[in-house]
Amino acid sequence: MPNSSQLQVAEAASKSPANRLIVLIAIIVGGFCALCGAVLMEARRSTWERAAEAGMSLASAIENDVSRNIGAIDLSLQTLIDNLGNPEILRLDPVLRHKILFDRSVKSGQPDAIMILDPWGNVYLDSRGVDTPAVNLADRDYFQSHKNNEASGLHIGRPFVGRVSGIWMMSLSRRLTYPDVSFA
């Protein structure tokens, strides 16, 4: 335990101008640090708000782009279905028929391929060329959806690995029907 003379020395030292200056500097530095911390917290909050706004803008742009692309592809599919309903087009030379059916959809660059399947899931027509690959797609979800549902409209399928290309894809499809409304 300190004796009274030591307490007097400590008390005198605490009252010295140097100690007061040190305390004042410590208070100023502490205040400056607090001010810097508050500015940094405000900058962080502001940055998060701008990031959220940018994220919302980006999500909106992506949504609009995807919507527009899906709409364009759906319109191409509907036009193709309408043209397939014309028996004169189906009787044309295969090269001319391919050009009439797929020319605009292939030039648009939107879908990788448009394929027409027969009622058993075999590729009947393919936008990539007159010679169609011998592939059966009856097990795909898009084929099963249209086969089992007369009222199905545009079907957006789950991602899958293409049997011909070997790359990940997703399908957009529409049902083909014969005039008697049976699955075509």
Sequence and secondary structure as in RCSB ss.txt:
>XXXX:A:sequence
MPNSSQLQVAEAASKSPANRLIVLIAIIVGGFCALCGAVLMEARRSTWERAAEAGMSLASAIENDVSRNIGAIDL
SLQTLIDNLGNPEILRLDPVLRHKILFDRSVKSGQPDAIMILDPWGNVYLDSRGVDTPAVNLADRDYFQSHKNNE
ASGLHIGRPFVGRVSGIWMMSLSRRLTYPDVSFA
>XXXX:A:secstr
   HHHHHHHHHHHTSHHHHHHHHHHHHHHHHHHHHHHHHHHHHHHHHHHHHHHHHHHHHHHHHHHHHHHHHHHH
HHHHHHHHHT HHHHTS HHHHHHHHHHHHHHH   S  EEE TTSBEEEETTBSS    B TTSHHHHHHHH T
T   EE   EE TTT SEE  EE   B TTS B 
